Amino acid sequence: MTAIVGIKDDKNVYLFGDRGASDSDTIVSMTTPKIWEVSENIIAGYAGSGGLGQMIQYMKWPVFDGDAMEYLRASLAPAIIKTRDKMAGKDEEEASLLICIKTIEPMLFEMDTSDYSVFPFDYTAIGSGGPIALGS
């Protein structure tokens, strides 16, 4: 069960997450985090397909240009698609991302790799444990 939680206040965005990897019967603790610092202005975390999540984590992210929504939809989404195609990723693999971008005001976004939709939130959670985290 994965739970990656994002909470935004007036000055910061916080991401919290586990390091578990699970299938229908087992949960194991990974040594690699599901949350990472992309750059000075961006922190991200993933839930869903471990292979796709790690590919996104370790790929070269485009340089942030100042407009968060434009960056996510017009720069990051195409970069993920290009990297996924290059690495022969399986089309059925999906992951959700929480992306924190710090500009003048901190922002928290969720991106889904099934359709590369992007939505802003003040707080949210992804992963199979997301609904439990939101309920608490």
N, C-alpha and C positions, 0 to 999 in steps of 0.2 A: 504494500500500500504506500503510495507516494502522496505527500502533502507538501506543496510549496505555497507559502502564504506571503502576500504582499500587503503592506499597510503604509499609507501616505499621510503625513501631517503637513504643516505649513512650511517646514524647512527641510524635511528628509523623506526618503522612501526606505522602508526596511523590508528585506526579504529573509524568510526563514524556511528551512526545509530539512528533510531527512536525507539519509544516504542509503535507504533500503531499495533493494531490487526484488521484485516478486513475480511469481507466476501463480497459478491457481492453488498451489499447495505449500509453497515455501517463501519465506522472506529472508534474504541475506543482507548483511551490511557491507556496502561497497566502501572502498578506500578513497574513491574519487567523488568529489562533491557534485551536486546537481545545480549549484549556484556558483557563479563565477563573475569576476570583474572583467568586462570586455575592454573598457577604456576608463579614463579618468571620469567620464560623464555617464557611463552605462554599466549597469549590473544586470545580469540575467539569470534565470533559472528555468529548468525544463522538467516536464513530467510526460509520461507516455513511453514511446519506443526509446529504449536506451541507445540503440545504434544511431537513430536519427538525432536524438538529443545530444549525444557526444559529437556527432558530425557537426552540428550547429555550434556546439561549444568550442570546438577546436578549429573551425574554419576561419578564414580571414574575413572579419566583418568590415563592411564599408565604413569610411570615416563619417562621423556624424556631422551634418551640415547646418544644424540650427533649428530646423522645423521638424519636430518629432514625428508627427503623423506622416508627413511627406517622406521622411527618412525611412520609417518602418514599411510603408506601402510601396514606395518607388525605388528604394535602394536595398533594404534588408531582404524583403520578400524575394525579389529577383535573384539576389545573391544566394539565398538558401536553395531556391529552385535550381540554379545553375550548378551549385556544388552537389546537390542531390543527384542530378542527372549525370554529372561527371563521375560520381562514385557509384553509379548504378544502384541507387537506393531503391528499395521496393516501394511501389506506389501505395500499397496498403498500410505502410508504416505511418503513424501519425504521432505528433507530439504537440503539447501546448507549451507556450513560453510565457513567463512573466518577465517584463523588461522595464527596468527603472531607468529613466533618463533625467539627469539633473541639468536643468538650464536655470533661468532666473527663478522659476518655480519648479519644484520636483514633480515628476509625472510617473504614473504607473500604468502600464499597458499589458493586456493579454493578447497574444497572437496564437492562432490555431493553424497548424500546417495542413489541415484538410482543405481549407479554402483561403488561407492567409488573411483572414479577417483580423482586424485590430480594433480593440475597444479600450477606452480609458476607464480607470476605476480609482476610487479612494481606498478601497480595500477589496481583496478577492483572494481566492485560493484555487489551485489547479491540482490535478491528479485524482486518483481514486479516493484519497482521503480528504479532498477539497471540500465536499459537502459537510463532512464531519467538522472540519476546521471552521467553516463559515457558521455552522450551528453553535459553535462554542463561543 
